[in-house]
Amino acid sequence: MRLDSYRNPANESFRIFNHMYLDGVKGGLMAYNAWLRRHGQPSFCMPGNLALSTEQTEEIMLKSADKRSAKGDALVALLLLWGMQDTYPCEKPGTEKTDSQ
């Protein structure tokens, strides 16, 4: 799905579909990120007890679009991935804080 289609649904049914689509993208990204966590470095590091609502997910995606001055043909899924990385960054290997920092 493209950003223009998401931002400008033709009617209420499409708006509901857009939210369902975004929720599905979030679920897919979180599942893949869990796999990445077990097999190397995750793409983003959400707190384990956090459950994102559709509204929070949408806010993350739209902030990502604004930050990147995304055009209407930008993919919503990529914007959400980048937004999750911005919102929930992971510590880089070798940069853990010590008690003296």
VMD Tcl script that builds the backbone (N, CA, C; Angstrom):
set m [mol new atoms 303]
animate dup $m
set s [atomselect $m all]
$s set {name element resname resid chain x y z} {
  {N N MET 1 A 0.846 -1.166 0.000}
  {CA C MET 1 A 0.000 0.000 0.000}
  {C C MET 1 A 0.897 1.237 0.000}
  {N N ARG 2 A 0.474 2.219 -0.737}
  {CA C ARG 2 A 1.217 3.471 -0.856}
  {C C ARG 2 A 0.657 4.525 0.108}
  {N N LEU 3 A 1.511 5.468 0.454}
  {CA C LEU 3 A 1.156 6.501 1.426}
  {C C LEU 3 A -0.085 7.290 1.003}
  {N N ASP 4 A -0.184 7.674 -0.272}
  {CA C ASP 4 A -1.355 8.431 -0.738}
  {C C ASP 4 A -2.648 7.656 -0.507}
  {N N SER 5 A -2.632 6.360 -0.826}
  {CA C SER 5 A -3.827 5.535 -0.629}
  {C C SER 5 A -4.187 5.453 0.851}
  {N N TYR 6 A -3.162 5.386 1.699}
  {CA C TYR 6 A -3.409 5.305 3.135}
  {C C TYR 6 A -3.997 6.618 3.655}
  {N N ARG 7 A -3.382 7.718 3.266}
  {CA C ARG 7 A -3.805 9.022 3.788}
  {C C ARG 7 A -5.149 9.481 3.225}
  {N N ASN 8 A -5.508 9.023 2.046}
  {CA C ASN 8 A -6.714 9.505 1.373}
  {C C ASN 8 A -7.632 8.353 0.982}
  {N N PRO 9 A -8.211 7.677 1.955}
  {CA C PRO 9 A -9.102 6.562 1.616}
  {C C PRO 9 A -10.349 7.068 0.882}
  {N N ALA 10 A -10.846 6.255 -0.042}
  {CA C ALA 10 A -12.013 6.647 -0.845}
  {C C ALA 10 A -13.274 6.771 0.003}
  {N N ASN 11 A -13.362 5.960 1.060}
  {CA C ASN 11 A -14.541 5.998 1.920}
  {C C ASN 11 A -14.207 5.348 3.254}
  {N N GLU 12 A -15.200 5.244 4.128}
  {CA C GLU 12 A -14.985 4.695 5.468}
  {C C GLU 12 A -14.531 3.240 5.428}
  {N N SER 13 A -15.025 2.469 4.490}
  {CA C SER 13 A -14.604 1.063 4.365}
  {C C SER 13 A -13.114 0.964 4.059}
  {N N PHE 14 A -12.630 1.836 3.181}
  {CA C PHE 14 A -11.199 1.828 2.858}
  {C C PHE 14 A -10.368 2.284 4.053}
  {N N ARG 15 A -10.887 3.238 4.827}
  {CA C ARG 15 A -10.164 3.685 6.024}
  {C C ARG 15 A -10.010 2.526 7.007}
  {N N ILE 16 A -11.069 1.762 7.191}
  {CA C ILE 16 A -11.007 0.594 8.075}
  {C C ILE 16 A -10.033 -0.438 7.520}
  {N N PHE 17 A -10.087 -0.695 6.211}
  {CA C PHE 17 A -9.152 -1.613 5.580}
  {C C PHE 17 A -7.715 -1.149 5.781}
  {N N ASN 18 A -7.478 0.157 5.630}
  {CA C ASN 18 A -6.121 0.692 5.805}
  {C C ASN 18 A -5.596 0.400 7.205}
  {N N HIS 19 A -6.441 0.564 8.215}
  {CA C HIS 19 A -6.030 0.278 9.596}
  {C C HIS 19 A -5.756 -1.216 9.781}
  {N N MET 20 A -6.581 -2.055 9.161}
  {CA C MET 20 A -6.344 -3.500 9.244}
  {C C MET 20 A -5.027 -3.863 8.556}
  {N N TYR 21 A -4.765 -3.250 7.410}
  {CA C TYR 21 A -3.521 -3.495 6.685}
  {C C TYR 21 A -2.326 -3.092 7.546}
  {N N LEU 22 A -2.381 -1.885 8.121}
  {CA C LEU 22 A -1.279 -1.393 8.943}
  {C C LEU 22 A -1.054 -2.305 10.151}
  {N N ASP 23 A -2.130 -2.776 10.753}
  {CA C ASP 23 A -2.014 -3.683 11.887}
  {C C ASP 23 A -1.350 -4.998 11.450}
  {N N GLY 24 A -1.672 -5.473 10.264}
  {CA C GLY 24 A -1.038 -6.676 9.736}
  {C C GLY 24 A 0.444 -6.469 9.456}
  {N N VAL 25 A 0.785 -5.320 8.908}
  {CA C VAL 25 A 2.200 -4.997 8.663}
  {C C VAL 25 A 2.955 -4.974 9.984}
  {N N LYS 26 A 2.358 -4.344 10.992}
  {CA C LYS 26 A 2.991 -4.297 12.320}
  {C C LYS 26 A 3.239 -5.712 12.835}
  {N N GLY 27 A 2.237 -6.565 12.738}
  {CA C GLY 27 A 2.396 -7.943 13.196}
  {C C GLY 27 A 3.498 -8.682 12.459}
  {N N GLY 28 A 3.562 -8.491 11.158}
  {CA C GLY 28 A 4.613 -9.127 10.369}
  {C C GLY 28 A 5.993 -8.619 10.739}
  {N N LEU 29 A 6.119 -7.315 10.915}
  {CA C LEU 29 A 7.414 -6.738 11.300}
  {C C LEU 29 A 7.844 -7.227 12.683}
  {N N MET 30 A 6.895 -7.332 13.592}
  {CA C MET 30 A 7.241 -7.784 14.942}
  {C C MET 30 A 7.640 -9.260 14.937}
  {N N ALA 31 A 6.962 -10.079 14.120}
  {CA C ALA 31 A 7.318 -11.496 14.026}
  {C C ALA 31 A 8.711 -11.654 13.412}
  {N N TYR 32 A 8.986 -10.938 12.334}
  {CA C TYR 32 A 10.301 -11.023 11.710}
  {C C TYR 32 A 11.379 -10.499 12.652}
  {N N ASN 33 A 11.071 -9.443 13.386}
  {CA C ASN 33 A 12.035 -8.892 14.327}
  {C C ASN 33 A 12.345 -9.881 15.452}
  {N N ALA 34 A 11.338 -10.632 15.888}
  {CA C ALA 34 A 11.570 -11.669 16.905}
  {C C ALA 34 A 12.508 -12.743 16.357}
  {N N TRP 35 A 12.326 -13.110 15.095}
  {CA C TRP 35 A 13.224 -14.083 14.466}
  {C C TRP 35 A 14.645 -13.511 14.393}
  {N N LEU 36 A 14.759 -12.246 13.995}
  {CA C LEU 36 A 16.082 -11.602 13.921}
  {C C LEU 36 A 16.758 -11.574 15.297}
  {N N ARG 37 A 15.980 -11.327 16.333}
  {CA C ARG 37 A 16.528 -11.268 17.695}
  {C C ARG 37 A 17.172 -12.609 18.068}
  {N N ARG 38 A 16.533 -13.703 17.681}
  {CA C ARG 38 A 17.071 -15.033 18.003}
  {C C ARG 38 A 18.256 -15.413 17.133}
  {N N HIS 39 A 18.387 -14.812 15.961}
  {CA C HIS 39 A 19.412 -15.209 15.005}
  {C C HIS 39 A 20.423 -14.106 14.706}
  {N N GLY 40 A 20.527 -13.141 15.559}
  {CA C GLY 40 A 21.479 -12.057 15.303}
  {C C GLY 40 A 21.007 -10.765 15.911}
  {N N GLN 41 A 21.030 -9.730 15.135}
  {CA C GLN 41 A 20.691 -8.387 15.611}
  {C C GLN 41 A 19.285 -8.009 15.162}
  {N N PRO 42 A 18.389 -7.653 16.093}
  {CA C PRO 42 A 17.052 -7.209 15.699}
  {C C PRO 42 A 17.100 -5.860 15.002}
  {N N SER 43 A 16.057 -5.566 14.271}
  {CA C SER 43 A 15.963 -4.315 13.540}
  {C C SER 43 A 15.528 -3.154 14.434}
  {N N PHE 44 A 14.704 -3.460 15.439}
  {CA C PHE 44 A 14.261 -2.459 16.414}
  {C C PHE 44 A 14.085 -3.166 17.745}
  {N N CYS 45 A 14.080 -2.404 18.837}
  {CA C CYS 45 A 14.067 -2.991 20.183}
  {C C CYS 45 A 12.962 -2.373 21.042}
  {N N MET 46 A 11.742 -2.855 20.845}
  {CA C MET 46 A 10.608 -2.410 21.653}
  {C C MET 46 A 10.712 -3.005 23.041}
  {N N PRO 47 A 10.217 -2.301 24.053}
  {CA C PRO 47 A 10.118 -2.920 25.378}
  {C C PRO 47 A 9.226 -4.158 25.285}
  {N N GLY 48 A 9.588 -5.216 25.988}
  {CA C GLY 48 A 8.881 -6.480 25.887}
  {C C GLY 48 A 7.429 -6.440 26.305}
  {N N ASN 49 A 7.069 -5.538 27.194}
  {CA C ASN 49 A 5.704 -5.493 27.710}
  {C C ASN 49 A 4.824 -4.466 26.998}
  {N N LEU 50 A 5.296 -3.910 25.897}
  {CA C LEU 50 A 4.563 -2.865 25.182}
  {C C LEU 50 A 3.666 -3.472 24.116}
  {N N ALA 51 A 2.417 -3.068 24.077}
  {CA C ALA 51 A 1.479 -3.463 23.026}
  {C C ALA 51 A 1.036 -2.199 22.304}
  {N N LEU 52 A 1.364 -2.079 21.041}
  {CA C LEU 52 A 1.015 -0.886 20.275}
  {C C LEU 52 A -0.407 -0.977 19.746}
  {N N SER 53 A -1.170 0.079 19.941}
  {CA C SER 53 A -2.504 0.166 19.350}
  {C C SER 53 A -2.351 0.541 17.872}
  {N N THR 54 A -3.430 0.394 17.134}
  {CA C THR 54 A -3.417 0.799 15.726}
  {C C THR 54 A -3.137 2.294 15.614}
  {N N GLU 55 A -3.683 3.071 16.533}
  {CA C GLU 55 A -3.470 4.513 16.502}
  {C C GLU 55 A -2.001 4.862 16.743}
  {N N GLN 56 A -1.364 4.183 17.696}
  {CA C GLN 56 A 0.060 4.429 17.961}
  {C C GLN 56 A 0.905 3.996 16.765}
  {N N THR 57 A 0.545 2.874 16.158}
  {CA C THR 57 A 1.269 2.383 14.983}
  {C C THR 57 A 1.154 3.386 13.851}
  {N N GLU 58 A -0.046 3.900 13.643}
  {CA C GLU 58 A -0.269 4.891 12.592}
  {C C GLU 58 A 0.560 6.148 12.858}
  {N N GLU 59 A 0.596 6.583 14.100}
  {CA C GLU 59 A 1.376 7.775 14.456}
  {C C GLU 59 A 2.860 7.563 14.152}
  {N N ILE 60 A 3.385 6.393 14.484}
  {CA C ILE 60 A 4.794 6.080 14.205}
  {C C ILE 60 A 5.057 6.120 12.704}
  {N N MET 61 A 4.159 5.522 11.916}
  {CA C MET 61 A 4.335 5.486 10.463}
  {C C MET 61 A 4.249 6.887 9.858}
  {N N LEU 62 A 3.274 7.677 10.293}
  {CA C LEU 62 A 3.114 9.019 9.735}
  {C C LEU 62 A 4.254 9.953 10.143}
  {N N LYS 63 A 4.765 9.815 11.358}
  {CA C LYS 63 A 5.946 10.597 11.768}
  {C C LYS 63 A 7.148 10.230 10.913}
  {N N SER 64 A 7.280 8.943 10.610}
  {CA C SER 64 A 8.369 8.480 9.757}
  {C C SER 64 A 8.238 9.084 8.358}
  {N N ALA 65 A 7.012 9.134 7.845}
  {CA C ALA 65 A 6.780 9.731 6.526}
  {C C ALA 65 A 7.150 11.209 6.538}
  {N N ASP 66 A 6.743 11.921 7.581}
  {CA C ASP 66 A 7.061 13.349 7.678}
  {C C ASP 66 A 8.560 13.567 7.806}
  {N N LYS 67 A 9.223 12.764 8.632}
  {CA C LYS 67 A 10.660 12.899 8.850}
  {C C LYS 67 A 11.433 12.737 7.548}
  {N N ARG 68 A 10.940 11.858 6.696}
  {CA C ARG 68 A 11.630 11.545 5.441}
  {C C ARG 68 A 11.068 12.310 4.249}
  {N N SER 69 A 10.132 13.215 4.509}
  {CA C SER 69 A 9.450 13.953 3.438}
  {C C SER 69 A 8.992 12.985 2.350}
  {N N ALA 70 A 8.337 11.912 2.790}
  {CA C ALA 70 A 7.935 10.842 1.890}
  {C C ALA 70 A 6.917 11.337 0.867}
  {N N LYS 71 A 7.081 10.879 -0.343}
  {CA C LYS 71 A 6.145 11.166 -1.425}
  {C C LYS 71 A 4.966 10.201 -1.320}
  {N N GLY 72 A 3.933 10.464 -2.041}
  {CA C GLY 72 A 2.716 9.672 -1.998}
  {C C GLY 72 A 2.877 8.236 -2.429}
  {N N ASP 73 A 3.922 7.943 -3.219}
  {CA C ASP 73 A 4.113 6.565 -3.678}
  {C C ASP 73 A 4.994 5.746 -2.730}
  {N N ALA 74 A 5.369 6.318 -1.591}
  {CA C ALA 74 A 6.183 5.597 -0.600}
  {C C ALA 74 A 5.373 4.437 -0.024}
  {N N LEU 75 A 6.049 3.329 0.239}
  {CA C LEU 75 A 5.394 2.150 0.793}
  {C C LEU 75 A 5.163 2.311 2.294}
  {N N VAL 76 A 3.937 2.112 2.717}
  {CA C VAL 76 A 3.564 2.225 4.118}
  {C C VAL 76 A 4.381 1.254 4.975}
  {N N ALA 77 A 4.614 0.045 4.481}
  {CA C ALA 77 A 5.358 -0.959 5.246}
  {C C ALA 77 A 6.780 -0.492 5.536}
  {N N LEU 78 A 7.451 0.091 4.553}
  {CA C LEU 78 A 8.817 0.591 4.783}
  {C C LEU 78 A 8.805 1.778 5.738}
  {N N LEU 79 A 7.834 2.660 5.589}
  {CA C LEU 79 A 7.750 3.804 6.493}
  {C C LEU 79 A 7.542 3.346 7.933}
  {N N LEU 80 A 6.737 2.301 8.119}
  {CA C LEU 80 A 6.533 1.780 9.467}
  {C C LEU 80 A 7.811 1.147 9.999}
  {N N LEU 81 A 8.499 0.367 9.190}
  {CA C LEU 81 A 9.762 -0.232 9.633}
  {C C LEU 81 A 10.741 0.850 10.072}
  {N N TRP 82 A 10.925 1.855 9.251}
  {CA C TRP 82 A 11.854 2.936 9.597}
  {C C TRP 82 A 11.381 3.678 10.840}
  {N N GLY 83 A 10.081 3.856 10.981}
  {CA C GLY 83 A 9.537 4.514 12.164}
  {C C GLY 83 A 9.771 3.700 13.427}
  {N N MET 84 A 9.638 2.369 13.315}
  {CA C MET 84 A 9.911 1.504 14.472}
  {C C MET 84 A 11.391 1.596 14.851}
  {N N GLN 85 A 12.257 1.653 13.848}
  {CA C GLN 85 A 13.692 1.791 14.121}
  {C C GLN 85 A 13.997 3.132 14.773}
  {N N ASP 86 A 13.324 4.185 14.351}
  {CA C ASP 86 A 13.514 5.514 14.951}
  {C C ASP 86 A 12.992 5.546 16.388}
  {N N THR 87 A 11.821 4.955 16.598}
  {CA C THR 87 A 11.146 5.026 17.890}
  {C C THR 87 A 11.747 4.087 18.919}
  {N N TYR 88 A 12.192 2.915 18.468}
  {CA C TYR 88 A 12.724 1.883 19.366}
  {C C TYR 88 A 14.098 1.418 18.890}
  {N N PRO 89 A 15.091 2.311 18.926}
  {CA C PRO 89 A 16.427 1.920 18.458}
  {C C PRO 89 A 17.050 0.881 19.390}
  {N N CYS 90 A 17.939 0.089 18.829}
  {CA C CYS 90 A 18.673 -0.912 19.610}
  {C C CYS 90 A 20.041 -0.358 19.977}
  {N N GLU 91 A 20.557 -0.830 21.108}
  {CA C GLU 91 A 21.936 -0.491 21.467}
  {C C GLU 91 A 22.851 -1.118 20.424}
  {N N LYS 92 A 23.816 -0.387 19.973}
  {CA C LYS 92 A 24.784 -0.947 19.032}
  {C C LYS 92 A 25.726 -1.871 19.788}
  {N N PRO 93 A 26.110 -3.010 19.191}
  {CA C PRO 93 A 27.050 -3.906 19.872}
  {C C PRO 93 A 28.327 -3.157 20.258}
  {N N GLY 94 A 28.771 -3.382 21.481}
  {CA C GLY 94 A 30.001 -2.741 21.942}
  {C C GLY 94 A 29.797 -1.358 22.524}
  {N N THR 95 A 28.532 -0.899 22.609}
  {CA C THR 95 A 28.308 0.436 23.163}
  {C C THR 95 A 27.476 0.392 24.438}
  {N N GLU 96 A 27.443 -0.774 25.090}
  {CA C GLU 96 A 26.688 -0.873 26.335}
  {C C GLU 96 A 27.277 0.077 27.367}
  {N N LYS 97 A 26.379 0.661 28.144}
  {CA C LYS 97 A 26.821 1.574 29.189}
  {C C LYS 97 A 27.365 0.779 30.363}
  {N N THR 98 A 28.398 1.323 30.988}
  {CA C THR 98 A 28.942 0.718 32.201}
  {C C THR 98 A 28.530 1.575 33.373}
  {N N ASP 99 A 28.764 1.072 34.572}
  {CA C ASP 99 A 28.392 1.829 35.767}
  {C C ASP 99 A 29.111 3.161 35.858}
  {N N SER 100 A 30.273 3.280 35.222}
  {CA C SER 100 A 31.055 4.524 35.315}
  {C C SER 100 A 30.562 5.568 34.337}
  {N N GLN 101 A 29.641 5.227 33.414}
  {CA C GLN 101 A 29.162 6.211 32.445}
  {C C GLN 101 A 27.951 6.927 32.939}
}
mol reanalyze $m
mol bondsrecalc $m
mol representation Tube
mol addrep $m
